[in-house]
Amino acid sequence: MTSAAYVLEYHLVNYRRTWRSSALSTLVLPLLTMLGFGLGVGGYVQTDIDGAAYLDWIVPGLIASTAAQTALGEATWPVLSSFEWMKTYFAQAAAPLRVADILGGHLAFMLFRVLLGSTAFLLVAACFGTLHSPAVVAVPPLAALIGLSVAAPVVAYTASIRSDSYLAILFRFAVLPMSLFSGVFFPIESLPPLLRWVAYALPLWHGVDLTRAATLGLNPGVAGLWHVLYLLAWCAAGCFLAHWRYQRRLVF
């Protein structure tokens, strides 16, 4: 095992003791979301969107949004706690672990949580009959890509702050607009041009478009490659910044 794998093992051992607290929400939240948005709001949407019923159309957006939200949850307070309150990172840094091991192991655990949440949502969606293509097997890897593209830069941000009041600012002015204007609940073509370009710049819209193509059996074409490359760029930039901030906090 590599050193980063031992850090991942540490987080998995901790999760083994606390998984029951999140198991119910992991299954119930997708169900309530499907009932509330898909069937509740969808009952008022009489026309198809891009040739698909509203429930079928919204499900991939909800899966991508769930991946992003799970990554955000793991990349904020747990990371801040490891720096400021429980000092877990400093204890790990005192052991023969590099910054890359500490960061890599924790990011791997975040992806594990993202995969659990998105897979649960995918199973609930299958029960509602909203999956129409064998390409749905690509959804978990896409969820992991979405999760890392969101988690890595947010980890860098969290490593740069000292108080959780700055996390409230992040959620209010970044996370909430991203969730609303990334094509999860309605096509971004309905947005004014300025907000549409904001959606294009955010990673979630690219993930939503890829996930929608997978669940509806659409061919993303060249745009699919562009989406993947754009998300990988977010991942790379986020990991670089996160490593830099961890290095500043734990070493210098």
Backbone hydrogen bonds, N-H to C=O, Kabsch-Sander energy under -0.5 kcal/mol:
donor,donor_aa,acceptor,acceptor_aa,energy
6,Y,2,T,-1.4
7,V,3,S,-1.6
8,L,4,A,-2.3
9,E,5,A,-2.4
10,Y,6,Y,-2.0
11,H,7,V,-1.8
12,L,8,L,-2.4
13,V,9,E,-2.6
14,N,10,Y,-2.0
15,Y,11,H,-2.3
16,R,12,L,-2.0
17,R,13,V,-0.7
17,R,14,N,-0.9
18,T,14,N,-0.7
18,T,15,Y,-0.7
19,W,15,Y,-1.8
21,S,18,T,-1.5
22,S,19,W,-1.2
23,A,19,W,-1.4
24,L,20,R,-0.8
26,T,22,S,-2.1
27,L,23,A,-1.2
27,L,24,L,-0.5
28,V,24,L,-3.3
29,L,25,S,-2.0
31,L,27,L,-1.2
32,L,28,V,-2.9
33,T,29,L,-2.5
34,M,30,P,-2.5
35,L,31,L,-2.3
36,G,32,L,-3.0
37,F,33,T,-2.5
38,G,33,T,-1.2
39,L,34,M,-1.8
40,G,35,L,-2.0
41,V,36,G,-1.8
42,G,37,F,-1.4
43,G,39,L,-1.1
44,Y,41,V,-1.9
45,V,42,G,-1.0
46,Q,44,Y,-0.9
49,I,52,A,-3.0
50,D,48,D,-0.5
52,A,49,I,-1.5
57,W,53,A,-2.5
58,I,54,Y,-2.5
59,V,55,L,-1.6
61,G,57,W,-0.6
62,L,58,I,-2.2
63,I,59,V,-2.4
64,A,60,P,-2.4
65,S,61,G,-2.5
66,T,62,L,-2.5
67,A,63,I,-2.1
68,A,64,A,-2.1
69,Q,65,S,-2.8
70,T,66,T,-2.7
71,A,67,A,-2.1
72,L,68,A,-2.4
73,G,69,Q,-2.4
74,E,70,T,-1.9
75,A,71,A,-1.6
76,T,72,L,-0.6
80,L,76,T,-2.7
81,S,77,W,-2.9
82,S,78,P,-1.7
83,F,79,V,-1.1
84,E,80,L,-3.4
85,W,80,L,-0.5
85,W,81,S,-0.9
86,M,81,S,-2.3
87,K,81,S,-1.2
89,Y,82,S,-1.6
90,F,82,S,-0.6
91,A,87,K,-1.7
92,Q,88,T,-2.3
93,A,89,Y,-2.6
94,A,90,F,-1.3
95,A,91,A,-0.7
95,A,92,Q,-0.8
97,L,95,A,-2.8
102,I,98,R,-2.0
103,L,99,V,-2.7
104,G,100,A,-2.6
105,G,101,D,-2.5
106,H,102,I,-1.6
107,L,103,L,-2.6
108,A,104,G,-2.1
109,F,105,G,-1.6
110,M,106,H,-2.1
111,L,107,L,-2.1
112,F,108,A,-1.9
113,R,109,F,-2.2
114,V,110,M,-2.2
115,L,111,L,-2.6
116,L,112,F,-2.0
117,G,113,R,-2.3
118,S,114,V,-2.7
119,T,115,L,-2.1
120,A,116,L,-2.1
121,F,117,G,-2.1
122,L,118,S,-2.2
123,L,119,T,-2.1
124,V,120,A,-2.1
125,A,121,F,-2.6
126,A,122,L,-2.0
127,C,123,L,-1.6
128,F,124,V,-1.1
129,G,126,A,-1.3
130,T,125,A,-1.9
132,H,130,T,-0.5
132,H,215,T,-2.3
136,V,133,S,-1.7
137,V,134,P,-1.6
138,A,135,A,-2.2
139,V,136,V,-1.9
142,L,138,A,-2.0
143,A,139,V,-2.9
144,A,140,P,-2.3
145,L,141,P,-2.1
146,I,142,L,-2.8
147,G,143,A,-2.9
148,L,144,A,-2.5
149,S,145,L,-2.2
150,V,146,I,-1.4
151,A,147,G,-3.4
152,A,148,L,-2.3
154,V,150,V,-1.6
155,V,151,A,-2.9
156,A,152,A,-1.9
157,Y,153,P,-2.0
158,T,154,V,-3.0
159,A,155,V,-2.4
160,S,157,Y,-1.5
161,I,158,T,-1.2
166,Y,163,S,-1.3
167,L,164,D,-0.7
168,A,164,D,-1.1
169,I,165,S,-1.2
170,L,166,Y,-1.8
171,F,167,L,-2.5
172,R,168,A,-2.2
173,F,169,I,-2.6
174,A,170,L,-1.8
175,V,170,L,-2.0
176,L,171,F,-2.4
178,M,174,A,-1.9
179,S,175,V,-2.4
180,L,176,L,-1.9
181,F,177,P,-2.6
190,S,187,P,-1.9
191,L,188,I,-1.8
196,R,192,P,-2.2
197,W,193,P,-1.8
198,V,194,L,-1.5
199,A,195,L,-2.2
200,Y,196,R,-2.0
201,A,197,W,-1.5
202,L,198,V,-1.1
202,L,199,A,-0.6
206,H,202,L,-0.7
207,G,203,P,-1.8
208,V,204,L,-2.9
209,D,205,W,-2.4
210,L,206,H,-1.9
211,T,207,G,-2.5
212,R,208,V,-2.6
213,A,209,D,-1.8
214,A,210,L,-1.7
215,T,211,T,-2.3
216,L,212,R,-2.1
217,G,213,A,-0.8
218,L,213,A,-2.0
223,A,220,P,-0.8
224,G,220,P,-0.6
224,G,221,G,-0.7
225,L,221,G,-1.0
226,W,222,V,-2.1
227,H,223,A,-2.5
228,V,224,G,-2.2
229,L,225,L,-2.5
230,Y,226,W,-2.5
231,L,227,H,-2.4
232,L,228,V,-2.5
233,A,229,L,-1.9
234,W,230,Y,-1.8
235,C,231,L,-2.2
236,A,232,L,-2.8
237,A,233,A,-2.7
238,G,234,W,-2.5
239,C,235,C,-2.6
240,F,236,A,-2.2
241,L,237,A,-2.4
242,A,238,G,-2.7
243,H,239,C,-2.5
244,W,240,F,-2.0
245,R,241,L,-2.5
246,Y,242,A,-2.7
247,Q,243,H,-2.5
248,R,244,W,-2.0
249,R,245,R,-2.1
250,L,246,Y,-3.1
251,V,247,Q,-1.9
252,F,247,Q,-1.6
